Structure formats: C-alpha cells, structure tokens
Amino acid sequence: MIRQDGSIYFASELVALIDRFLQEYEKVEGPPQDGLDRGLIIAYLLNVMRCDLELLGECLNKQDVFGSLPPKRVLEECMKRDPEGLELRREQIQRALYEAGWLPLKSS
C-alpha cells in the first residue's frame, strides 16, 4: 500500500478484495453468464465500495478536529496541482485491471 517512493496505492488490494467477493458471489449465485454479466457485477460492486468510501470520508471530514480545512479539500487541491500524477495513477490502475484479467491492455 505504501510504496518505496512514499506514494499510496490501493489498486492491488482492491482488485484482490473484488476477486474475493466474486468467489463468494459465485458460491451463492453461480458463475456469471458471460463477460458482460461479470463486468456488470464488478461495476456494481465498485459503486457500492465507492459509496461506502465516500460515506466514511464524509463522516471523517466533518470532525471538529479539522476545523475549516477538511482532508478532502486538501486532497482535491493536490489533485488539481498534479494532473500528470493523476494520469500516471490512472495508467497504474489500468495495468492492475489488466494484470487481474479484467481488461485488455490498451496501447498508448
């Protein structure tokens, strides 16, 4: 999660978590009918995870300890100042999805 350069990267852990969910899902519902069905399950799960993460962040950001400078605003400002870093992160996520077998690797 914390890389040698100090950056934080969760893609591998999230892919593993989703794979674990898919295994549990298949035990209950059976295997997805096709690639589209599997993709829809993954997309839905990602949105559920996003919702939970946003709610967790929302609860944390509202804490008095942060005063008028919630962590979300700090992160948003950092992202605006580093569009190249954001693009690099996007490419790293794309590679993680490729390595998990979820997406074909797009040539740049």
N, C-alpha and C positions, 0 to 999 in steps of 0.2 A: 504494500500500500504506500509506504514512503520509500521513494526511490533514492538512489545514491545522490542525485542532484538536489534532493530535498523536496521535489515535487510530489504531489499526492495523486495516486492513480487507482481507481477502483474497478476499472472495466473487467479485469480478470476475475475478481471476486464476484462481481455482479453476474457475469456470464456463468460462473460455477453455481451461483445461487439459483439462477433461472433453469439451468440444466437439472439441478436437484428438484426444483418444482415440477419440471416436465416429467421426471421419473415418477414422482408421487401422483401427478395428474393421470399418467398412463395406467397406473395401478387401479385408479378409481374409474376412469372414463374409457380406458383402452387407448391404443395409439391414435394419433391424428390421422385423418383420412388421407391427407396428401400434404404437400409442401405449403399450400395456401392455408390450410387448416392450422398447421403448426405455426406458420407465420402470424396468423391472427391470434392464436393463444399467446405467443410471445409478446406481440404488440399490446394485447390487453394487459398482460402481467406487468409489462414495463410502465404502463399508465397507472396501474394500481400502486406500483412501487413509487412512482413519481408523486402521486397524491400523498402517500404516507410520508415521503421525504419532505414535501412542501409543508405538510401539517406539523411535522417535527420541527422544521426550521422556523415556521411561524410561531410556534409555542416558545421556542428559544429566543427568537428575535424580540419578543415582547417583554422580556425580562428587564426589570428596572436597572440591573447592573450595567447594561449597555448605554443607558441614558439616551441621548439623541443620535447615537451612532451604532445602529444595529449591524451585526456582521453581514447580513445580506447586502446592505448598501455598500459596504467595503468591497465585497467580492464583485458586485456589479461594476463598480468603478475600476477595479483591477482588470476586469474582462474588457472594458471599453478601451483601456490603455494598451492592451496587448492582443490585437486581432491576429497577429501571426501565431502567438502562443495558443490561441483558441483554435486556429486552423490545424496546428500541429496536434493538438489534443483530439480533434475530430478525426484526423488520419490514424492516430493510435487506436481510437475506438473502432474505426473501420477495420483495422488489422485484427483486433481482438475478435470481432464478429466473424471475420474470415477464418481465423485460426480455430474458432469454435465450430466452423462448418455451417454457419447461419447464412452467410452472404458470399457471393463470389468477389474476389479481389478486383477492384476497378483499377485499370491502369491510369496513371496520372498524365 
